[in-house]
Structure formats: structure tokens, C-alpha cells
Amino acid sequence: MMFEITEAAANQIRLAAQQGGTVGMVLRLAARVRDDGSIDYLMGFDEAAEEDIRFVTKGVEVVMVPESVPLLEDAVMDYVELNKGDFRFIFSNPRDANYSPPTEE
């Protein structure tokens, strides 16, 4: 599985787990294709299930159902400031119909 979480995202996930009392739980990721071809992403802390695909990236244990794996292959999850004071998780995913590769500034 070539899914990556950036260091900024990993730090925020650990902080959210501490604040939410979910330390020790895994981060569950899911993805589904919308009618327009874009991908809808879901995430939250959960218990791992037997059928889950499990891996660790940047020290974060991640699980997903096998059906989500093809949609999240080669994606990168980051935590960025979109507007001043507005921080969010974003997914850079070449499999998403709305994907545009990052450009150097």
C-alpha cells in the first residue's frame, strides 16, 4: 500500500487522539467515488477489524477496508492552512477526477 501521511498530518492526528481520548485506536480511512468522478474521503478513530488492511505511516497506524485501497493508492494526506487560521486535512490523490499536481512556487 503506497498511501502516505505527511509529518504535519501525523502530528495533528496524534494531537486529536490525545484531545479526544482515542489514544491507542487506529485511524480508519475510507474513500468512495462521487457521481462526478471525484473522491469523497472519510476518516476517524476506530477499532481495527479482521478484514481491514493495516499499515503504519509516520508512526500512525492506519486501517481501511479492502474496497478503499484502490482509491487511496498513491494518495498523500496532509494538514495545511488553507486560509489564515483555517487548518484542514487535505488529500492529494492522482486517482481523483479533480486532482491537479502540485506546482513549484
C-alpha positions as CSV (number, residue, x, y, z in Angstrom):
1,M,0.0,0.0,0.0
2,M,1.5,3.3,-1.1
3,F,-0.5,5.7,0.9
4,E,1.4,8.4,2.8
5,I,0.7,10.8,5.7
6,T,2.8,13.9,6.0
7,E,4.6,14.7,9.2
8,A,2.2,17.7,9.7
9,A,-0.8,15.4,9.3
10,A,0.7,12.8,11.6
11,N,1.3,15.3,14.3
12,Q,-2.3,16.6,14.1
13,I,-3.7,13.1,14.2
14,R,-1.7,12.3,17.4
15,L,-2.9,15.6,18.9
16,A,-6.5,14.8,18.0
17,A,-6.2,11.4,19.6
18,Q,-4.8,12.9,22.8
19,Q,-7.5,15.5,23.0
20,G,-10.3,13.1,22.1
21,G,-9.3,10.3,24.4
22,T,-8.7,7.9,21.5
23,V,-5.0,7.2,22.0
24,G,-4.4,3.6,21.1
25,M,-7.1,3.4,18.5
26,V,-6.3,3.2,14.8
27,L,-7.1,5.9,12.2
28,R,-9.7,4.5,9.8
29,L,-9.7,5.9,6.3
30,A,-12.4,5.3,3.7
31,A,-13.0,6.6,0.2
32,R,-15.8,6.5,-2.3
33,V,-16.3,7.8,-5.8
34,R,-18.9,10.5,-6.3
35,D,-21.1,10.8,-9.4
36,D,-18.8,13.4,-10.9
37,G,-15.7,11.1,-10.5
38,S,-14.3,13.0,-7.5
39,I,-13.4,11.1,-4.4
40,D,-15.1,11.6,-1.0
41,Y,-12.8,10.9,1.9
42,L,-13.9,9.8,5.4
43,M,-11.7,9.4,8.5
44,G,-12.0,8.8,12.2
45,F,-10.6,6.8,15.1
46,D,-11.8,3.2,15.3
47,E,-11.0,-0.3,16.3
48,A,-9.4,-2.5,13.6
49,A,-11.5,-5.3,12.1
50,E,-10.1,-8.6,10.9
51,E,-10.7,-7.8,7.2
52,D,-9.0,-4.4,7.4
53,I,-5.8,-3.6,5.5
54,R,-3.4,-2.3,8.2
55,F,-0.2,-0.3,7.8
56,V,1.8,2.4,9.6
57,T,2.9,5.6,8.1
58,K,4.8,8.4,10.0
59,G,4.1,6.4,13.2
60,V,0.3,6.4,12.7
61,E,-1.5,3.1,12.5
62,V,-4.0,3.2,9.6
63,V,-6.7,0.8,8.6
64,M,-9.1,0.7,5.7
65,V,-11.5,-1.8,4.2
66,P,-10.1,-3.5,1.1
67,E,-12.6,-1.7,-1.2
68,S,-11.0,1.7,-0.3
69,V,-7.4,0.6,-1.1
70,P,-7.5,1.1,-4.9
71,L,-9.0,4.6,-4.4
72,L,-6.3,5.6,-1.9
73,E,-3.3,4.1,-3.6
74,D,-0.6,6.7,-4.2
75,A,-2.6,9.4,-2.3
76,V,-1.0,11.7,0.3
77,M,-2.8,13.1,3.3
78,D,-1.6,16.5,4.6
79,Y,-2.6,19.0,7.2
80,V,-2.4,22.6,5.8
81,E,-3.5,26.1,6.4
82,L,-5.9,26.9,3.5
83,N,-6.7,30.4,4.7
84,K,-5.4,32.3,7.7
85,G,-6.3,30.3,10.8
86,D,-8.2,27.7,8.7
87,F,-6.3,24.4,9.0
88,R,-7.6,21.2,7.4
89,F,-6.7,17.8,6.3
90,I,-6.4,17.5,2.5
91,F,-5.8,14.6,0.2
92,S,-3.6,14.8,-2.9
93,N,-4.7,11.9,-5.0
94,P,-3.9,11.2,-8.6
95,R,-7.0,8.9,-8.8
96,D,-9.4,11.8,-8.0
97,A,-11.1,13.3,-11.1
98,N,-10.4,16.8,-9.6
99,Y,-6.7,16.1,-8.9
100,S,-4.1,18.6,-10.2
101,P,-0.5,18.0,-9.4
102,P,1.2,20.5,-7.0
103,T,3.3,23.2,-8.7
104,E,6.5,24.7,-7.5
105,E,6.2,28.3,-6.5
